[in-house]
Each structure stands twice: as structure tokens, then as C-alpha cells.
């Protein structure tokens, strides 16, 4: 079978699988998978593994005792090539708690589908699973194709990062099936991000009888929060956001402790180092006498900086999209994703190859159903072409 016939047969199989894709998507969306709930994330993994097992796709688990296991699926090459593989990637976890799927399960409403994680990124997982199955049925591509189904991206991939970096370092190309933008464009670059916990310690005292003997951790942390927010530099696309703030025990007691959690978003590696120094200075400053503070880095995403090789891979994806009937271009996103780890490991990378959607991380999250078939076919063609020897 020549390359043209191979591609036509592959996309024809995918075209015939539309209802099956929706069935698997409904199954995955209706399984809660908050990042820190290993059993829940692994339940989504079990559903994906069952699907791949039936399709004859080999799957192994990279076990983890704290977070969900990483699933690594492989489709061998047609001719036994030892060339670097092509990788499909996606995460199984969502930002939603247990019970969310029961509260608002998968539903179709006209041209849209809704549900927790439907776009971010369970539909992308469906894309990857069906492409792997179709490639297996067709005897494989020109190179090995690896599918990584990771477990903890929404909290910075503390356990999956090492697996992603190891696999990406040996990959010829990486496609991360995060959702496409609402405009339909895919992602050619992303900000880096760091997530912090700031703990401030003061001294307790009775707020009426002896307030002067206390040291309010709330007062001290409030000044630090203001200072942190002042570090933002919109012109350089540097942002900081304190998203969690709490402190104290009771209303009539000077607060002996307070806590904040915040994130930093930046574009270039030099920005990261500069901002870390400035944040450290704020933490070390005694904004209130006798108070003290400590900073913990909770997790981190590296920026996805487009290389020449990634630009060429993007061009290939754009050509594949044109071949199945839609126009697309690459855009920069302020959000973070695992594609940053892949690109930093040296792999040519394209992100956002999932369905069109919007409202991610909210009750309004949706995907455009009409975008599913052309997007999964374009991704399949891009994978096959990247796998040509």
C-alpha cells in the first residue's frame, strides 16, 4: 500500500468511528478524575486501557504510589525501524472534584458537548486512543508511535514530568492533544508557570486585652500579597496571581499564621530567574516586626518555546489540516501545559491538536462536535507524515 492509499484508508476508518468516539468520550467524562485522587485518575486510565487492549495496542503502566499511573501505549513500526518514535500525549486528570460528573454528566446539546473535562482534555485522549488503534490495525506507521496518557498535568505534573521528559528526549515529534482554541487555531507556544505556597508566621495574642503583644500574620501577608501583585509586568507578559489566601483561627485573636498560594506566568527563562529573585526578596522582607515567612515551590511548568523544528512540524500539521478541509494557524497561549516539558527536552512539538472548545475549568466547558472528525483526521495524517523515514 503506497503512502496515499495508507492515509486514505486510515482516515476512512476514523471517519467510520464517530459514534464510537463519542461513546468513549462519554465514558471518560462520566468518571471523575481530580488530580490528587489516584484511584479516580486510574479509573479513567483503566477505561482507556480496556479500549486499547481490545484494539490490540500494547499498554504498560509506569506505576506511581501517590498520583495516577502513567500509561504508555506503543504501536510498532511497519518495517521494524529503530528510528526515533512519534509521540501522542495527553493528561487524564481534571480540575473538578469527585461528584462533579454525577452533578453534570456528559451531554450533547446541538453542536456542542458538555461535561467536566470534556475538552480539557478527555476528547484529546479519545483522539489519541483511536489513532493508536487505527495505526495498529493498519500495521503501524514508518516509525514507532508512542501514546502517553499522563495523570497530574493540572497540578504541574509532579509525577508525570520525568516520564514526559524521558520519552520526549528520544522522540522525533510530539503532538499534545490539548483542546484547540475557540478560534480553531492550535498552540505554537506557551508561557512557563510556577506555583507557590507562602506561609507567614506571627504571634498569637488576645485581640482585646493584649493586642500589642501579638504579631498579626494576616497583616504581614497582606503586605506581601500587594508586593507580589506589583511585580506583574503586562508589557513583558509577566503575571502573578494570588488565588488562595487564608489565615488566623478565630475573630478575637491576633492571627499567628496565614497562608497564600499564587502563580507566576512568564515567557522566557531569563524572566523566571529575575522574578524568582524578586519574589525571594519579598518573602525575606520583615513587613511586620517579628514576623517571618517561608516559600515553597509546589510545581512548575516550563515554557513552550517554538524552535525551528517545532515550526516545521506545525507547518506539516497545517498542511494535513488543509488536506482534510480546514484552515488553521498557530497561536501563543498564556496557559501552561505538558508541551513545555516536551519542547524543553528537545522534541519538535505541536500543542492544541484536540477539538475546538472553550470554557475550560468551568461549568460552561464545551467542545464543538463538528470539529472532532476533521481534527482527529488531521492529527492522524500529521502523525503518519512525521513518522515517514
ZICORDA-V877913 format. One record per helix or strand of 2 or more residues. SS is the DSSP state (A for helix, B for strand). FROM is the first residue (numbers start at 0). TO is the last residue. If there is no record, write none. Layout:
SS_FROM_TO + SS_FROM_TO
This chain:
A_2_14 + A_17_28 + A_37_53 + B_57_61 + B_69_74 + B_84_90 + A_99_102 + B_106_108 + B_111_113 + A_117_136 + B_144_149 + A_152_154 + A_160_168 + B_170_175 + B_185_189 + B_191_200 + B_204_205 + A_210_212 + A_216_228 + A_233_235 + B_237_246 + B_252_253 + B_256_265 + A_268_283 + B_291_300 + A_307_323 + B_329_332 + A_338_343 + B_348_350 + B_355_357 + B_365_367 + A_369_385
